[in-house]
Amino acid sequence: MNAIISWLVILCCSVSFLSGLVPKNNTAFTPMNEREYYDGDIVAENTDGKYINLNAIDEGSEIYTPTQNKGGYRYGPTVFSNADGSIDIFFAASGLLGRWDFINYRHSPDGGKTWTDEKKVLEPTADSPDFYSCCDPGVVKIGAYWYIGYTSTTDSRGLFNHLFVARSKNIDGPYEKWNGNSWGGDPAPIVTSNGDKDEWGIGEPSFIVKEDKLYLYYTHKDTANETRLCIADANDENWPKTLEYKGAVISYPDMSSDSADVKYIDDYGKFIAVCTASRFSENSYIDIFVSDDGLHFSESCMVRKNIAACCHNCGISSRTNGHIRMSDKKYLCYAYGSTWANWATRLNEITLTLCDEPDFSDNSVKSKDIPVKGIPQASIKGFTGIICEDDLYECKIGERKTIKTYCISANSTYHQKVDIGIKFSDYDASIIKIKGKKIVPVSEGITSVTVEWNGYKTEIKVKVSA
């Protein structure tokens, strides 16, 4: 989470003037209705007391490569394996200009062979409780809405985190954030850290819709390292108001285990949780836990075979409701790399099998030594979104300020100035006017402003004082 403040020094670099648009990737999106499963309910076999073994079929494929000499990352993924063989994926992406992390989305129509361009779908809101970052996405679809749960903080050290959520009727946004009472406007946490402000706190969510309940699993790192559970009414549009705390469901022996991604396997009637342990080290591995009730988990197996060393922040694929069917294609996705904030992302096809006993035989197996090589900046084509130099502009009556706008590279490691084709909308004209790219204060107050370029959008705030 919050891949570091020193990383911002690297990010705030390399600004050049944009002379033209780089051609976009030709990979096409598959129709949303063809991605849905329509195979009905399933009667689970009795698997009480049994365990699950996860096997990575091969080394998998690299789906994100950082930029040479600049780094970058995509981590903490939510992966959807769809009925038409396509894949949807969300992950935390390296931020820019003082914003630590964005949440990006991309789609593969062919099981990970080719990918659409990424798109930034969620970003911090200026002058709000999530103004530093949006990271560690946990995504679920309930009815007509897609929900992204995410981690953020107002602590400049990246500590004392809280859990937030946003929703949209479109998978790629725009998303509106939960404000404490309803949807839209400045965000408010749905789960708040109340512990030691010098510890990591709360975040890294995953979701399962089961019958009429929404299971929300999340990390709690304070004096202990735990995965905790809240349950909400999935039929209530304002379900964050209905969250009930159910306790810690997994307790880890130390702080080296990170976020558990929890799903439900229909065929087995079991919950499965995957996380990385001994993260960032040569001895890292994937740790698997299982549960019959979603409340009490037992360690089931460890996986090093075909997994890159120095792995961290993994996710296991599911349907959009957080369920897995054994007939579906199944994937494990994780970030890895020995240099901080210079991480590649890998996607492995996996199998899941029932077993009578836990399997820790991979303890004697070495993780794969897969170097993170990086790609030249000159070879990066396309953009993920637009960003302004500041997300909060403070003006006085009679003062004018210029809004400086940049497009974000496909690898999110550099930005290019763009002045042509910028549109401004959704602001309070009684507080400001915008002439060209200059803010003209009209009266005291605060207003949000939507900034758009080439179909990409971002939001800034303007505060006007006397």
Sequence and secondary structure as in RCSB ss.txt:
>XXXX:A:sequence
MNAIISWLVILCCSVSFLSGLVPKNNTAFTPMNEREYYDGDIVAENTDGKYINLNAIDEGSEIYTPTQNKGGYRY
GPTVFSNADGSIDIFFAASGLLGRWDFINYRHSPDGGKTWTDEKKVLEPTADSPDFYSCCDPGVVKIGAYWYIGY
TSTTDSRGLFNHLFVARSKNIDGPYEKWNGNSWGGDPAPIVTSNGDKDEWGIGEPSFIVKEDKLYLYYTHKDTAN
ETRLCIADANDENWPKTLEYKGAVISYPDMSSDSADVKYIDDYGKFIAVCTASRFSENSYIDIFVSDDGLHFSES
CMVRKNIAACCHNCGISSRTNGHIRMSDKKYLCYAYGSTWANWATRLNEITLTLCDEPDFSDNSVKSKDIPVKGI
PQASIKGFTGIICEDDLYECKIGERKTIKTYCISANSTYHQKVDIGIKFSDYDASIIKIKGKKIVPVSEGITSVT
VEWNGYKTEIKVKVSA
>XXXX:A:secstr
    SHHHHHHS  EEE  S           HHHHS           TT EEEEEE S  EEEE  BTTTBB EE
EEEEEE TTS EEEEEEEE  TT  EEEEEEEETTTTSS    EEEE   TTSTTSSB EEEEEEEETTEEEEEE
EE S TTS SBEEEEEEESSTT   EEB SSSBSSS   SB   S TTS EEEEEEEEEETTEEEEEEEEESSSE
EEEEEEEETT TTGGGG EEEEEEEE SSTT    EEEEETTTTEEEEEEEESTTSTT EEEEEEESSSSS EEE
EEE TT BTTEEEEEE B TTSEE TTS  EEEEEE SSTTB EEEEEEEEEEEESS B GGGGS  B      B
 GGG   EEEEEES SEEEEETT  EE  EEEEETTSS EEE  TT EEES  TTTEEEETTEEEE SSEEEEEE
EEETTEEEEEEEEEE 
